[in-house]
Amino acid sequence: MNYSKLLFLFLICVLQSCTSQTKINGVSFVAAGIPVTDKHVNPVVQVNANYATVMPFGFIKDLKHPEIIHNTDRQWFGESREGVKQYANSLEAKGIRIMIKPQIWVWRGEFTGYIKMETEDDWKKLEATYSSFILEYADLAQEINADIFCIGTELEQFVANRPEYWNALILEIKKIYKGKLTYAANWDEFKRTPFWSQLDYIGVDAYFPVSDSKTPTVEECLLGWEVHKPIIKEVSDKHKKPILFTEYGYRSVDYAGKEPWKSERSMNIVNLEAQNNTTKALFETFWKEDWFAGGFIWKWFIEHDTVGGENDSQFTPQNKPVEMIIKSHFEEQK
């Protein structure tokens, strides 16, 4: 083989390695009241995940209340700064990379996208307390060298009503944290989020409706994605940023693809095939696209041996047939 041909093959290999990108194959690692050990982390490794979201929480009394309580001894260990650090360090020790994704819990589980103050004074108070919450964990993200930091989760009214605050907050975060940034916009919010150009990923909590069927087939779900996929790509192209599914997943219930965001416990008719097929269609639709960075499955509990199972109707894939689908898919992405 002559020198020119060798050089040509070398350049092809370099170009392929430069253009190929390992997908983010992550799990949303749910906080608990105890520290984690290898027993809790090993199942994440065994499902072939390469990332995990660790989620500190702040708490707010109602949708119009301006004070966020966070990092107190009254909340679970895994929701606090100390716990997030311990969880992240334990995951990183096993080769799992980290996104820190602070979230707000409104009393009685009301939707955070509706948080909206009634007076300018309350808006200022909310901004101050939110900055305290977020900058606390931006500092931790820098301390532990987290790969990604999420600046907020499903806060559409807050973002829409206070754009100048969010622009300033992003600048403050960047003074503290030097890694990659995203924001977790709800599936029906991301098209209007105003600050994507300032972040590294367009984050989407991807609970898009894809089928009205009781047990949707993979083919039905693929057709359902044909409505949403061009819009998602259009936003990616507009801002020249990759899409990251900051959350995605389906419950193991009837009509899993109809309104995937619903978590009501009254929906309790177990349908494992519906969860399998919706998950397969999502993987098939997005993971091969170069403008798609990957995502984080919702949700993964630390006590793997005692959660999920074939009688469970909730989101977790653990100890259900879909866990093997995810494991196999993640293996293919290595």
Solvent accessible surface area in square Angstrom, and as a share of the most:
residue,aa,sasa,rsa
1,M,151,0.68
2,N,100,0.51
3,Y,165,0.63
4,S,77,0.50
5,K,111,0.47
6,L,95,0.48
7,L,78,0.39
8,F,120,0.50
9,L,75,0.38
10,F,125,0.52
11,L,89,0.44
12,I,63,0.32
13,C,80,0.48
14,V,56,0.32
15,L,107,0.53
16,Q,113,0.50
17,S,76,0.49
18,C,98,0.58
19,T,106,0.61
20,S,78,0.51
21,Q,106,0.47
22,T,86,0.50
23,K,18,0.08
24,I,9,0.05
25,N,2,0.01
26,G,0,0.00
27,V,0,0.00
28,S,1,0.01
29,F,1,0.00
30,V,27,0.15
31,A,8,0.06
32,A,21,0.16
33,G,43,0.41
34,I,78,0.39
35,P,70,0.44
36,V,5,0.03
37,T,73,0.42
38,D,82,0.42
39,K,126,0.53
40,H,10,0.05
41,V,0,0.00
42,N,48,0.24
43,P,15,0.09
44,V,0,0.00
45,V,59,0.34
46,Q,111,0.50
47,V,2,0.01
48,N,18,0.09
49,A,8,0.07
50,N,37,0.19
51,Y,18,0.07
52,A,0,0.00
53,T,0,0.00
54,V,1,0.00
55,M,4,0.02
56,P,0,0.00
57,F,34,0.14
58,G,0,0.00
59,F,63,0.26
60,I,5,0.02
61,K,139,0.59
62,D,62,0.32
63,L,33,0.16
64,K,106,0.45
65,H,45,0.20
66,P,20,0.12
67,E,88,0.40
68,I,5,0.03
69,I,62,0.32
70,H,31,0.14
71,N,60,0.31
72,T,39,0.23
73,D,142,0.74
74,R,194,0.71
75,Q,24,0.11
76,W,147,0.52
77,F,46,0.19
78,G,0,0.00
79,E,22,0.10
80,S,12,0.08
81,R,54,0.20
82,E,123,0.55
83,G,0,0.00
84,V,0,0.00
85,K,74,0.31
86,Q,53,0.24
87,Y,1,0.00
88,A,0,0.00
89,N,67,0.34
90,S,24,0.15
91,L,0,0.00
92,E,55,0.25
93,A,88,0.68
94,K,79,0.33
95,G,58,0.56
96,I,5,0.03
97,R,125,0.45
98,I,0,0.00
99,M,0,0.00
100,I,0,0.00
101,K,1,0.00
102,P,2,0.01
103,Q,18,0.08
104,I,12,0.06
105,W,123,0.43
106,V,0,0.00
107,W,153,0.54
108,R,190,0.69
109,G,37,0.36
110,E,79,0.35
111,F,74,0.31
112,T,17,0.10
113,G,2,0.02
114,Y,135,0.51
115,I,1,0.00
116,K,88,0.37
117,M,6,0.03
118,E,128,0.57
119,T,71,0.41
120,E,95,0.43
121,D,85,0.44
122,D,35,0.18
123,W,18,0.06
124,K,112,0.48
125,K,105,0.44
126,L,1,0.00
127,E,17,0.08
128,A,67,0.52
129,T,23,0.13
130,Y,1,0.01
131,S,23,0.15
132,S,60,0.39
133,F,1,0.00
134,I,0,0.00
135,L,43,0.21
136,E,45,0.20
137,Y,0,0.00
138,A,0,0.00
139,D,61,0.32
140,L,0,0.00
141,A,0,0.00
142,Q,77,0.34
143,E,90,0.40
144,I,17,0.09
145,N,122,0.62
146,A,3,0.02
147,D,38,0.19
148,I,1,0.01
149,F,0,0.00
150,C,0,0.00
151,I,0,0.00
152,G,0,0.00
153,T,11,0.06
154,E,26,0.11
155,L,2,0.01
156,E,42,0.19
157,Q,58,0.26
158,F,1,0.01
159,V,4,0.03
160,A,66,0.51
161,N,60,0.31
162,R,39,0.14
163,P,57,0.36
164,E,145,0.65
165,Y,30,0.11
166,W,0,0.00
167,N,63,0.32
168,A,53,0.41
169,L,4,0.02
170,I,0,0.00
171,L,109,0.54
172,E,69,0.31
173,I,0,0.00
174,K,84,0.35
175,K,137,0.58
176,I,55,0.28
177,Y,5,0.02
178,K,140,0.59
179,G,33,0.31
180,K,99,0.42
181,L,3,0.01
182,T,0,0.00
183,Y,0,0.00
184,A,0,0.00
185,A,0,0.00
186,N,17,0.09
187,W,46,0.16
188,D,56,0.29
189,E,4,0.02
190,F,2,0.01
191,K,100,0.42
192,R,141,0.51
193,T,7,0.04
194,P,77,0.48
195,F,0,0.00
196,W,1,0.00
197,S,75,0.48
198,Q,53,0.24
199,L,2,0.01
200,D,51,0.27
201,Y,19,0.07
202,I,0,0.00
203,G,0,0.00
204,V,0,0.00
205,D,0,0.00
206,A,1,0.01
207,Y,12,0.05
208,F,6,0.02
209,P,43,0.27
210,V,9,0.05
211,S,14,0.09
212,D,106,0.55
213,S,36,0.23
214,K,112,0.47
215,T,50,0.29
216,P,0,0.00
217,T,58,0.34
218,V,29,0.16
219,E,116,0.52
220,E,67,0.30
221,C,0,0.00
222,L,49,0.24
223,L,115,0.57
224,G,12,0.12
225,W,2,0.01
226,E,112,0.50
227,V,101,0.58
228,H,24,0.11
229,K,45,0.19
230,P,81,0.51
231,I,69,0.35
232,I,0,0.00
233,K,78,0.33
234,E,114,0.51
235,V,14,0.08
236,S,4,0.03
237,D,74,0.39
238,K,150,0.64
239,H,43,0.19
240,K,174,0.74
241,K,48,0.20
242,P,39,0.25
243,I,0,0.00
244,L,0,0.00
245,F,0,0.00
246,T,0,0.00
247,E,9,0.04
248,Y,1,0.00
249,G,2,0.02
250,Y,5,0.02
251,R,5,0.02
252,S,0,0.00
253,V,3,0.02
254,D,22,0.11
255,Y,99,0.38
256,A,3,0.03
257,G,0,0.00
258,K,86,0.37
259,E,59,0.27
260,P,5,0.03
261,W,99,0.35
262,K,65,0.27
263,S,68,0.44
264,E,86,0.39
265,R,182,0.66
266,S,95,0.61
267,M,55,0.25
268,N,88,0.45
269,I,111,0.56
270,V,54,0.31
271,N,19,0.10
272,L,36,0.18
273,E,100,0.45
274,A,0,0.00
275,Q,4,0.02
276,N,24,0.12
277,N,16,0.08
278,T,0,0.00
279,T,4,0.02
280,K,85,0.36
281,A,0,0.00
282,L,0,0.00
283,F,12,0.05
284,E,91,0.41
285,T,10,0.06
286,F,0,0.00
287,W,8,0.03
288,K,151,0.64
289,E,38,0.17
290,D,123,0.64
291,W,25,0.09
292,F,1,0.00
293,A,1,0.01
294,G,0,0.00
295,G,0,0.00
296,F,0,0.00
297,I,6,0.03
298,W,40,0.14
299,K,52,0.22
300,W,1,0.00
301,F,58,0.24
302,I,5,0.03
303,E,55,0.25
304,H,28,0.12
305,D,112,0.58
306,T,111,0.64
307,V,35,0.20
308,G,27,0.26
309,G,17,0.17
310,E,105,0.47
311,N,144,0.74
312,D,32,0.16
313,S,12,0.08
314,Q,33,0.15
315,F,14,0.06
316,T,4,0.02
317,P,2,0.01
318,Q,0,0.00
319,N,60,0.31
320,K,7,0.03
321,P,48,0.30
322,V,2,0.01
323,E,25,0.11
324,M,118,0.53
325,I,36,0.18
326,I,1,0.00
327,K,71,0.30
328,S,60,0.39
329,H,23,0.10
330,F,0,0.00
331,E,90,0.40
332,E,128,0.57
333,Q,44,0.20
334,K,159,0.67
